[in-house]
Amino acid sequence: MDALQFERNKRLYQSQQHHSKATKAQLQQIKKKRKSKGDPAELDGENQYKGPWASYSESEDDVSDHQTDIESEENAQSS
């Protein structure tokens, strides 16, 4: 794509970029939901090191629903 063609279609590219960016406040809200990375000195336990793979915290309802789904799948497989 040459510069002239880009200048003609610049507004198309700018509108795509504008909609895909989250605001700083939205990014902070997402970051608050992130669980801690843990302590690198601990290999096991509740505060074990998770690093950048730390998951996002879920509400208790989501966790209990997920646990119920797993239990029902296990019961179905054992039958």
Protein Blocks (a to p, Z undefined) as FASTA:
>chain_A
ZZklmmmmmmmmmmmmmmmpccfklmmmmmmmpccebjfkbmgdjkbcebjmbccdddfk
lmmmmmmmmmmmmmmmmZZ
